[in-house]
Amino acid sequence: PIFQAREVTPGVKVRRGESSIGVNAYIVAPLRSERVKDAECVLQILESAEVDLPLQIALELYRASFFEKS
């Protein structure tokens, strides 16, 4: 799969992004270089991962997908 769930602890950076999530939660981290294109795609990813996330974290993931390191 392109995406997999992983645990994030306070202060740990989103794997492919520049921003940090300051809460304990499971997020979905990209495993390949494809960028998340839109919010609908994010929702599909979250659903397929069977992970229940607060909206804030979903938005962090979405935002971070556009700030990949070169």
N, C-alpha and C positions, 0 to 999 in steps of 0.2 A: 504493500500500500504506500501511497505517496505521503500520507500523514499518519502519525501515531500519537496516542495520548502519552503524556509524561507528567510526573509530579514537579511542581515548581514551588520552591520555598521562598520566604521573604527575601527580597533583594536580588534574587536570581534573574538574570536577563532572559528575555524571550530569545530563543535559540538563534533565530535568523533576523532578529530585530534589534533596535537600539534602546528600546524602552524597557523598564523593569516593572514587574508586577509584585506589589508589596503585600501579597496575601498567600495563604496556603491554598492551592487549588490545582486541579488537573487542567492542562491546556493541551491543544493539539499543535504539534510542532512539525513544520515541513521537513521531509527527509530528502527531497530533491529540490532542484533550483526553480521549479515553477512557482510563480508568485500567485497569491490569492487575488483573483480578478475582481470580485465583487462580494457584497454582503450575502447574497443568496448562496454563493459557493461556500462561504464561511459556515452558514447554517447547515448546509449539506454535510460539510466536514464534521461539524460538531455532532450532528445526528448519527452519522456513520460510526463515529468513535464511541457512541453511547456514553457520553460524558455530560453531566449536568453542570453547566457553567453560568455564573452570574453574567448578566449582559455586559458589565464593565470589562470582564476578562475577554469576552468574545470580541469586543471592540478593540481591546489592546492587541489581540491577535491580528485582527483585520488591519489595524494601523501599522503594526510592526512589519507586516508582509510587504509594505511599500518602502521600508527602510533597510533593505538588505545591504550588507557590507559588500563593497566591490571586490 
